[in-house]
Amino acid sequence: MPDHAHYKVALQEDIDLARRAREHAKGKPSRRPRVAGQVWTPERAALTDVADILLRVLASLEAQRTGKTSKPQSMPRPLTAAARLDQLDAAQRHRDRVRMMLPHQGR
């Protein structure tokens, strides 16, 4: 089944499934971009990877020319349920810290 098939997309977009997978995962979660969405095909993923490589090559050439290094931003990729869950968790941790440091602001 291709990565952009409706069934696989539904699995990759399911927050509850991502939550359960995270509970079972050991070690650090992978930060590697994942293929998701009906429009995100393997061909598009490959082209995005090629574009990222070209951006790194251009940044390297620019660094050699100017002497200033810069890290190029990677091409955007779709958000999966796991990535959205990470964002929600980070936002909740931030709110918890705000409540702890500023108790009158966290309500």
Buried (B, 14 or more C-beta within 10 A) or exposed (E): EEBBEEEBBEBBBBEEBBBEBEEEEEEEEEEEBBBBBEEBBEEBBEEBBEEBEEBEEEBEEBEEEEEEEEEBEEBEBBBBBBBEBBEEEEEEEEEEEEEEEEEEEEE
